[in-house]
Amino acid sequence: MQGRGMSGYRNRLLVGAATLVLSAWWGGAGEGAAALQASAAVVVAPEAGGGRRVQRQPACAFGKTVYLVAWCDGTRQADQPGADIYCARIEAASGKTLDPGGILWQDLRGGKDYDIYAARVGEDGKVLDPDGFPVVKRPSNQARPAVGFGGGNYLVAWMDARQYPVYGLYCARVSPEGKVLDAEGKALDVEDPARIAKVAPAERSWLGDKHYWWQSLSSRFDPAVASNGKTCLVTCLREVHSNQTTGYALLVDPAECSVKGAVVKLPGEPRGRVAACAMPDGWAVAFDHWVSGWSPTPRMAALRLEESLRLHDDIPPRRDERNPPPPRAPLMDLQKLLANGGGDYQQGKGHFAFWQAAAAWNGRHLLVVMDYGWRTKNKVNELNYAVVASRVDPEAPRFLDDPPLVVASGNMPSGTTVRHPVLAAGPDGAVLVVYELDAGVDKLGIEARVVR
């Protein structure tokens, strides 16, 4: 992938409906909306690894009575193949962990390329495929899988390097019985082979830092999948150049693994993954929108779309910094709200999921969650971190919780950071928010809170 390092992709974990596993402190509310509340934090698997916790990259889903949280366990080194895959159940009614030691699915497969493996997990915590099974296994890298369930199948999407170094977006169906229906995968959105052939050298070799022959091409990466039961929304990023990415969305028939209609370019300037979510009358996406200019700043953003992907909201390009056009979409300036207008944003200790956004439908509203880090004004070493949440009005382009609810926080004086939130909608308007809590060496763990 252009200008981006590979980071633990084979151990990336995502959870689907039945379930398939792949590799409150303060807040406000808009008029007419009760304030959001978050339960006390629960350590998802406090006994996993004998108390030594190096847990990363969580994913979660809800079944019938329990949430399932999955993660990569065992190393801070993202490219190390020795990390294991664990999961644990969270009881929906109480929010308590049911598997304090975690449920192990070990993945020690070797080789020079990343592949996509999967395992099914029952609501009783039983791993139905202890050794996993390959969804796609090719000589090139297949990375960062995402999964949804609809049309009677799981739909697994991933970024694929079969046109290396240009990555494309591919998918495959997996039956509820664990049978892969599209062994080689099907292309969803890929760069035009003719454009690649036009600029590629004969051997496609690395020609040094001054000659990136693929600069005029666009990789597709960081997919996300949402399902309304019949159709899947797949989002991804396209790389315009090393400092700019653009979000895209497309519809996929999970029964046939076929694209429905055209790929839609999303407004805004996301740098992190574009989260996808199904709503009763359409779809929603959430991401970190960067306000360009002399001092670029990430903002929490959401867009509502019709079932056909026609946009309800828009974020006009900022062509004039002194007189920018007003946005017509929910946008939240976390820097002003969290840092009281002072300081500047901060990526954070060991942070690789830069300003990660997540979205879920709670039955009445779209809940958007994002992590953020900032420096206190005039205090260079005073760093702060938060995972924040706010609801979007399904009928209007606005956030209802302004300022947002701080779900979790950390700071450098205490040596803690919080990051990489993921969501799963549960019963009765509850949403499970799962995130990483980094408290030091061998103290990187997964926590969860229920937000209502």
C-alpha positions in Angstrom: 0.0 0.0 0.0 1.3 3.4 -0.9 3.3 5.0 1.9 1.7 2.9 4.7 3.1 0.1 6.7 1.4 -3.2 7.2 0.3 -3.6 10.8 -0.9 -6.9 12.2 -3.5 -7.4 9.5 -3.7 -11.2 9.8 -4.5 -10.9 13.5 -7.2 -8.3 12.8 -10.4 -9.4 14.5 -14.0 -8.7 13.5 -17.2 -10.2 14.7 -20.4 -11.0 12.8 -24.0 -11.8 13.8 -24.1 -15.5 14.7 -21.0 -15.1 15.4 -18.1 -15.2 12.9 -14.8 -14.1 14.2 -12.1 -12.7 11.9 -8.7 -12.4 12.1 -19.9 8.5 32.7 -18.3 11.4 33.7 -19.8 14.5 32.1 -21.9 15.1 29.1 -24.6 17.2 27.5 -27.6 16.8 25.4 -29.4 18.7 22.7 -32.8 20.1 23.3 -35.4 17.4 23.9 -32.9 14.6 24.4 -32.1 13.0 27.7 -28.4 13.0 28.5 -26.3 9.9 27.5 -25.0 7.8 30.4 -22.2 5.3 30.5 -21.9 2.3 32.9 -18.8 1.6 34.9 -15.8 0.2 33.0 -15.5 -3.6 32.8 -12.1 -5.2 32.0 -13.2 -7.7 29.3 -10.6 -10.4 30.1 -8.7 -9.5 33.3 -7.2 -13.0 33.7 -6.1 -13.6 30.1 -2.4 -14.1 29.7 -2.0 -14.7 33.4 -2.5 -11.1 34.2 0.0 -9.9 31.6 -2.2 -8.1 29.1 -1.1 -6.9 25.7 -4.5 -6.7 24.0 -5.1 -4.7 20.9 -7.5 -4.1 17.9 -10.8 -5.0 19.5 -14.0 -5.8 17.6 -17.5 -6.6 18.9 -20.9 -7.8 17.9 -24.2 -8.7 19.6 -26.0 -12.0 19.2 -29.3 -12.8 21.0 -28.3 -12.4 24.7 -24.6 -11.6 24.8 -22.0 -9.4 23.2 -18.9 -10.9 21.8 -15.6 -9.0 22.0 -12.6 -10.2 20.1 -9.0 -8.9 20.0 -5.4 -9.6 19.1 -3.4 -10.7 22.2 0.2 -11.1 23.0 2.4 -8.5 21.4 2.8 -4.8 20.9 4.7 -5.4 17.7 2.0 -5.1 15.0 3.9 -7.1 12.5 4.8 -10.1 14.7 2.9 -13.2 13.7 3.0 -14.8 17.2 0.0 -12.9 18.6 -3.1 -15.0 19.5 -6.8 -14.4 18.9 -9.0 -14.2 22.0 -12.6 -13.4 22.5 -14.9 -13.0 25.5 -18.6 -12.7 26.1 -20.3 -9.7 27.9 -23.7 -10.3 29.4 -26.2 -7.9 27.9 -28.4 -7.5 31.0 -25.6 -6.8 33.5 -22.6 -5.7 31.4 -20.4 -8.2 33.2 -17.8 -10.3 31.5 -18.6 -14.0 31.3 -15.1 -15.2 30.3 -12.5 -13.4 32.5 -9.8 -15.7 31.2 -10.8 -15.1 27.6 -11.6 -17.7 25.0 -8.5 -18.6 22.9 -8.3 -19.2 19.2 -4.6 -19.5 18.5 -3.2 -18.4 15.1 0.5 -19.2 14.6 0.4 -19.6 10.9 3.7 -18.6 9.3 4.6 -17.4 5.9 5.6 -14.2 4.1 2.1 -13.0 3.2 -1.0 -12.1 5.2 -4.1 -14.2 4.7 -7.7 -14.0 6.0 -8.8 -16.7 8.5 -12.1 -17.0 10.3 -13.7 -19.0 13.1 -17.3 -19.2 14.3 -18.2 -18.7 17.9 -21.4 -19.8 19.6 -23.3 -17.7 22.2 -22.3 -20.3 24.7 -18.7 -19.3 24.1 -17.7 -22.5 22.2 -15.3 -22.0 19.3 -16.8 -24.0 16.5 -13.7 -23.8 14.3 -10.7 -24.2 16.8 -8.1 -24.2 14.0 -9.9 -21.6 12.0 -10.4 -21.8 8.2 -9.0 -19.7 5.4 -11.4 -17.3 3.8 -8.8 -16.3 1.2 -5.3 -17.5 1.0 -3.2 -16.2 -1.9 0.5 -15.3 -2.5 -0.2 -11.6 -2.1 -1.4 -9.9 1.1 -5.0 -9.9 2.1 -5.5 -7.6 5.1 -7.9 -5.8 7.4 -11.0 -7.9 7.1 -14.5 -6.6 7.9 -17.7 -8.7 8.1 -21.4 -8.3 8.0 -24.3 -10.8 7.8 -27.2 -10.6 5.3 -29.0 -12.6 2.6 -28.3 -15.8 4.5 -24.4 -15.4 4.4 -21.6 -13.7 6.0 -20.0 -11.1 3.7 -16.2 -10.7 4.4 -14.5 -7.7 2.8 -10.8 -7.0 2.8 -8.0 -5.0 1.1 -6.0 -7.1 -1.3 -2.5 -6.7 -2.8 -2.9 -8.9 -5.9 -2.1 -5.7 -7.9 0.8 -4.8 -5.5 1.8 -2.2 -4.5 -1.7 -0.9 -5.3 -4.4 -2.5 -3.0 -7.9 -3.3 -4.1 -11.2 -4.0 -2.3 -12.4 -7.6 -2.5 -15.1 -9.8 -0.8 -16.2 -13.3 -0.3 -19.3 -15.0 1.1 -19.1 -17.5 4.0 -22.1 -19.7 4.8 -23.5 -20.1 8.4 -21.9 -23.6 8.3 -18.5 -22.1 7.7 -18.2 -22.9 4.0 -16.3 -20.3 1.9 -18.4 -19.7 -1.3 -15.9 -17.5 -3.1 -12.5 -19.0 -2.6 -10.5 -16.5 -4.7 -12.7 -13.5 -3.7 -14.5 -11.1 -5.9 -13.4 -7.6 -6.8 -15.6 -4.8 -5.4 -13.5 -1.7 -6.2 -10.0 -1.9 -7.7 -7.7 0.4 -9.7 -8.0 0.1 -13.5 -5.4 -2.5 -14.7 -4.8 -0.3 -17.8 -3.8 2.6 -15.6 -1.4 0.4 -13.7 0.1 -1.0 -16.8 0.6 2.4 -18.3 2.9 3.6 -15.5 4.4 0.4 -14.0 8.0 -0.4 -14.8 8.8 -3.8 -16.4 9.5 -5.6 -13.2 7.5 -3.3 -10.9 10.6 -3.0 -8.7 11.3 -0.5 -5.9 13.2 2.3 -7.7 14.2 4.4 -4.7 12.5 7.2 -2.7 12.6 9.6 -5.6 10.6 7.4 -8.0 7.3 6.2 -6.6 5.8 5.0 -9.9 2.4 4.3 -8.4 1.8 7.9 -7.2 -0.9 8.6 -9.8 -2.8 5.4 -8.7 -5.2 4.8 -5.8 -5.2 2.0 -3.3 -8.4 0.9 -1.6 -8.0 0.1 2.1 -9.5 0.0 5.6 -12.9 -1.5 4.6 -16.0 -1.5 7.0 -19.2 -3.4 6.5 -22.8 -2.8 7.7 -25.9 -4.9 6.9 -29.6 -4.2 7.0 -30.4 -7.9 6.6 -30.8 -7.8 2.8 -28.0 -5.6 1.6 -24.5 -4.7 2.8 -22.9 -1.3 2.8 -19.2 -1.5 2.3 -17.0 1.6 2.9 -13.3 2.1 2.2 -10.7 4.8 1.8 -8.9 5.7 -1.4 -5.5 7.2 -1.3 -5.3 10.4 -3.3 -1.7 10.9 -2.3 0.3 10.3 0.9 -1.4 13.2 2.8 -4.9 12.9 1.6 -7.6 10.1 1.5 -11.2 10.1 0.3 -14.0 7.9 1.6 -16.1 5.8 -0.7 -19.3 3.6 -0.3 -20.9 0.9 -2.3 -23.8 -1.6 -1.9 -23.2 -5.3 -2.1 -25.8 -8.1 -2.4 -24.6 -10.6 0.2 -26.6 -13.4 -1.4 -24.7 -13.1 -4.7 -21.5 -11.2 -3.6 -22.2 -8.7 -6.4 -22.1 -4.9 -6.4 -25.4 -3.0 -6.7 -25.1 0.3 -8.5 -22.1 2.7 -8.6 -19.4 3.4 -6.1 -20.3 6.7 -4.3 -17.6 9.2 -3.3 -18.3 10.6 0.2 -17.8 14.3 1.0 -15.3 15.2 3.7 -11.6 14.4 4.3 -11.2 11.3 6.5 -7.9 10.0 7.5 -9.1 7.0 9.5 -11.5 4.2 8.6 -15.0 5.3 7.5 -17.4 3.5 9.9 -20.6 2.1 8.4 -24.0 1.6 10.0 -27.5 0.6 8.9 -30.5 2.8 9.9 -34.2 2.0 9.5 -34.5 4.1 6.3 -31.0 4.0 5.0 -27.4 4.2 6.1 -25.0 6.3 8.0 -21.2 6.7 8.0 -18.9 8.3 10.6 -15.3 9.4 10.4 -12.6 11.9 11.4 -13.1 14.9 9.1 -10.0 17.0 8.7 -10.4 20.8 8.3 -7.6 21.7 6.0 -5.5 24.9 6.1 -2.6 26.2 8.1 -3.7 24.2 11.2 -5.5 21.1 10.1 -7.8 19.7 12.8 -9.8 16.4 12.9 -13.5 16.7 13.7 -16.0 14.1 14.5 -18.3 13.8 11.5 -21.4 11.8 10.3 -23.3 11.5 7.1 -26.8 10.1 6.5 -27.6 8.3 3.3 -30.8 6.9 1.7 -31.0 3.2 1.1 -29.8 3.9 -2.5 -26.8 5.8 -1.1 -28.2 9.2 -2.1 -26.7 11.7 0.4 -28.8 13.6 2.9 -25.8 15.5 4.2 -22.8 17.3 2.7 -19.5 18.8 3.7 -18.4 21.3 1.1 -14.7 21.6 0.3 -12.9 24.4 2.1 -11.8 26.6 -0.8 -11.6 29.8 1.2 -10.1 29.5 4.7 -11.3 33.0 5.6 -14.9 32.4 4.3 -15.5 28.7 4.3 -18.9 27.4 3.2 -21.1 26.2 6.0 -21.3 22.4 6.4 -24.6 20.7 6.0 -23.7 17.6 8.1 -23.2 16.8 11.7 -19.7 18.0 12.6 -18.2 18.4 16.1 -15.0 20.3 16.9 -13.6 18.2 19.7 -10.5 20.4 20.1 -12.7 23.4 21.2 -15.0 21.3 23.3 -12.4 19.2 25.1 -9.4 21.5 25.3 -11.4 24.7 25.9 -10.0 26.1 22.7 -6.4 25.9 23.8 -3.5 23.6 23.0 -3.4 21.4 19.9 -4.3 17.9 19.0 -2.0 15.0 19.8 -1.9 11.5 18.2 -1.0 9.8 21.4 1.3 7.2 22.8 1.6 4.1 20.6 -1.4 5.4 18.7 -2.0 3.6 15.3 -5.8 4.0 15.1 -5.7 7.7 14.5 -8.9 9.4 15.6 -10.9 6.2 15.1 -14.7 6.7 14.6 -17.4 4.1 15.2 -21.2 4.1 14.7 -24.2 2.1 15.8 -28.0 2.6 15.6 -29.5 2.4 19.2 -33.1 2.2 18.1 -33.8 5.9 18.1 -30.6 7.7 17.2 -27.2 7.1 15.5 -24.5 6.9 18.1 -21.1 8.1 17.0 -18.0 7.5 19.1 -14.4 8.7 18.4 -11.1 8.8 20.2 -9.1 12.0 20.5 -5.9 13.3 22.1 -4.8 16.9 22.8 -2.2 19.0 24.6 -3.1 21.4 27.3 -2.4 25.0 26.3 1.1 26.2 27.3 1.8 22.8 28.8 3.8 20.8 26.3 4.0 17.6 28.3 0.4 17.6 29.6 -1.3 15.2 27.2 -4.9 14.2 27.4 -6.9 11.4 25.8 -10.6 10.7 25.6 -13.2 8.4 23.9 -16.3 10.5 23.4 -19.9 9.8 22.2 -22.7 11.8 20.8 -26.0 11.0 19.1 -27.1 12.2 15.7 -30.6 13.3 15.1 -32.0 10.9 12.4 -34.1 13.7 11.0 -31.6 16.6 11.0 -27.9 17.1 10.4 -26.9 17.8 14.0 -25.3 16.2 17.1 -27.6 16.0 20.1 -25.0 15.7 22.8 -22.9 18.9 22.6 -20.5 18.7 24.5 -20.2 15.0 24.0 -20.3 12.3 26.7 -16.7 11.4 27.7 -16.9 7.6 27.9 -13.3 7.0 28.9 -10.2 9.2 29.4 -6.5 9.1 30.1 -3.6 11.5 30.5 0.2 11.5 30.6 0.5 12.3 34.3 -1.2 9.0 35.0 0.5 7.3 32.0 -2.7 6.1 30.4 -4.3 6.5 27.0 -7.6 5.3 25.6 -8.2 4.7 21.9 -9.6 2.6 19.1 -13.4 2.4 20.0 -15.7 -0.1 18.4 -19.4 -0.5 19.0 -22.2 -3.1 19.1 -25.9 -2.2 19.4 -27.7 -4.4 22.0 -31.2 -4.6 23.4 -33.3 -1.7 24.8 -31.3 1.1 23.3 -28.0 0.0 24.8 -24.7 0.2 22.9 -21.6 -1.6 24.1 -18.5 0.7 23.6 -15.2 -1.3 23.6 -11.8 0.4 23.6 -8.1 -0.1 24.3 -6.8 1.2 27.7 -3.0 1.5 27.6 -1.6 1.8 31.2 2.1 0.8 30.5 4.2 -2.2 29.6 2.2 -5.4 29.7 -0.8 -3.3 30.7 -2.5 -2.8 27.4 -6.0 -4.2 27.9 -9.6 -4.1 26.5 -12.3 -2.3 28.5 -16.1 -2.0 27.8 -18.9 0.2 28.9 -22.6 0.2 28.1 -23.9 3.6 26.9 -27.6 4.4 26.9 
